[in-house]
Amino acid sequence: MTTYQEYKAKIAELENLAESARKDEITKAKEQIATIMRDYGLTIADLGATAKAKVSKPRAPVPTKYRDDATGQTWTGRGRAPKWLEGKNKDDYLIK
């Protein structure tokens, strides 16, 4: 029967083998990329032009939906209800 320590030793050995295989594959991939770039006269700047930057639109603030007139605290109605609204009727605090 194989012991826990033997399994741990095998895992460590396999992780070392996997890391060296990964390094070898990365080296080969870099060589292939360099060859293609040389053959076609490409530069790093040429590669950057094809990558599209994700443009996000700024979000408009969510309008306040509930207000406690006594304390001035507000809530948009999104997410978890605040503590000041627990056990109370939300309709009583609705901004009209």
N, C-alpha and C positions, 0 to 999 in steps of 0.2 A: 504494500500500500504506500502511495506517495504521501509525503508529509507536507505540511504547510510551508515549511522552510524550503523544501525542494521546489515547490511550485513558485515561490517568490524568487528563487534563483533562476528558474527557467524564464519567468516573466522579465527579470532584469536583463537576461541574455537576449531575449527576443526584442526588447525595447532598444538595446544597443544595435542589434542587427537592423531593425527598422529605421533607426536614425541614420545609420551609415548608408542604407539603401536610399533614403530620402535625399541625403546630401549628394549622392552620386547622380540621382535623377535630376536634381536641381542643376547640377553642373552641366549635364548633357543638354538640358532645356535651355540654359543660358547660351551654350555654344550654338545650338540651333537658331536661337533668336538672333544672335550676333551675326551668324552666316546670312540669314535672310535679310537683316538690316543692311549688311555690306552689299549683298547682291542687288538690292533695290535702292540703295542710296538713302536709306531712311535714317532719321535722327530721333532722339527721344522727344523732341518738340513735335515731330510728325505724329508720333503715337498719342501724344496728349491732345491733339486736335480732334481725334475721333472719340475720345471719352467725353460724354456729355455730363456736365455738372447738374446735379439735381437742384432745381430752383424751387424753393418753397415760398408760397405767398404768405405774407404776414397775416395772421388771423386777427379779425376784428374782435374786440373785447365783447364778452357776453353780457348783455344787459342784466341788471339786477332785477330779480323777480320778487324777492321777499325782503322786508325790512322790519326790524323791531324798533318802534318809535321811542321806546323807553331808553334803550342803550345805543341806538344808532347802528347796530350790527346789521349786516346785509348778507344775502345768499342768492346766488344766481339760479338755484333750482337744479343744478347739475351736481352729480356726485353725492356723497353721503351728506345727510342733513346735519346741520350744526347742532351743538349741544343746547343752545338757547331755544331751539325749536322742538326739542324732544318732549313728547307728551302733550303737545299743543296742536291745535287745529291750524294747519298751514294756511287755510283760506283767510284766517283772521289777520295774517301778516302779509298777504298778497298786496303788492303795489298796484294801485289802480290808475 
